[in-house]
């Protein structure tokens, strides 16, 4: 089935439209070439993933998330074990695809590669591919055409493997009709809420429990390492052309100050606010991945000397020096104890509401009617028209056996408590037009394709065993 990709040009064009290039611009080769560190965090078959590769991937993923969300991201997200595990899982999956592609001898050919590069707007001038701009953009990212094309070919090859599997998936007309019938079926539903707020007064959280939570979850209360830096920027193209070597020499020779280089080249010495290790607080040029990597290099943190000149864009050079440094810390207990107590109190109230709700659900299913339940008015609910019901509630209601009505189900309602649902009637939904039927068909086609890709990854894990190294810090948790 993988030969399909090379034989059908239209499929290749669809493939190209689907592919994004974050790895190309962030330096995907740092994931796969041998790193200086031999500290192994995972192994896929005989191919290893090192701690250095994971650290680079985590920093780059954090940069991507901040870029998409405009920088307004809680820094704690990037320090969590869940974030780390998510990035490691992605590295493992990429490596599985790489190893399998090599086993199959699957390689994106030069024609596909050239066509894709020519279509990237960053490499174009006046709507046409520019070799000069191509080299300039890559150089600003610390890459050259050979490395970039090798990385892009590898990424394309892996996408061909995935899309080759997805392309074989089809949904029959009979299956589509069954899906649409289930999706459009309407159920009359009323809701009875067991609110956690009603249990708050009955919950008592001791100071000892608060202290124990604080001591058992230190990572939740860590403050990241952070720095302040001084920096100078040389960005006038004419000056850069003449003085780039002089700039580099001067920031090196007077490594503890920018006084001389600023005076000689008429530059302003800038100072930053606090920048955390996950780049929170980094603005402008300081948010550039190469600059951040330089700032948080152990040598930079220890010596507090001017960095070498860093080319962050064509004709833009910057040098940075750490002026203040604070290592990873821990927020004092007194500063967080009130928040911990509120959290534990709410958590216990939700647990009480859930236990009460589950007991009432058992009574309802046994034919009994708890006297204290207050049911809302009926409303018609379907998977296509949830009518204000949360997605997980729609799934619960849709899964109820409607052979005998009324029928009941229930589940936790986020942090609000426990919700009971009563289904009192079931009816067929209105007939759907051709456009809506086609939309549903496409959505389920994608869903099944994704399931097939998941099956592919499971199969690859069997073919190329994955071993995750136990980290000392993980063993302590």
Secondary structure as UniProt FT lines:
FT   HELIX           3..7
FT   HELIX           9..18
FT   HELIX           22..26
FT   TURN            27..28
FT   HELIX           29..32
FT   STRAND          40..44
FT   TURN            45..46
FT   STRAND          47..50
FT   HELIX           51..68
FT   TURN            69..71
FT   HELIX           75..79
FT   HELIX           81..104
FT   HELIX           110..119
FT   HELIX           121..123
FT   STRAND          124..125
FT   TURN            126..127
FT   STRAND          128..129
FT   HELIX           131..140
FT   TURN            141..142
FT   HELIX           145..166
FT   TURN            167..168
FT   HELIX           173..184
FT   STRAND          186..195
FT   HELIX           196..202
FT   HELIX           207..216
FT   HELIX           218..221
FT   STRAND          222..223
FT   STRAND          226..234
FT   HELIX           237..253
FT   TURN            254..256
FT   HELIX           259..265
FT   STRAND          270..271
FT   STRAND          275..276
FT   TURN            277..278
FT   TURN            280..281
FT   HELIX           284..287
FT   HELIX           289..295
FT   HELIX           298..303
FT   STRAND          310..313
FT   TURN            314..315
FT   STRAND          316..326
FT   STRAND          329..330
FT   HELIX           333..365
FT   TURN            366..367
FT   TURN            371..372
FT   STRAND          379..381
FT   TURN            387..388
FT   HELIX           391..399
FT   TURN            402..403
FT   STRAND          407..412
FT   TURN            414..415
FT   STRAND          417..427
FT   HELIX           434..463
FT   STRAND          466..468
FT   HELIX           472..476
//
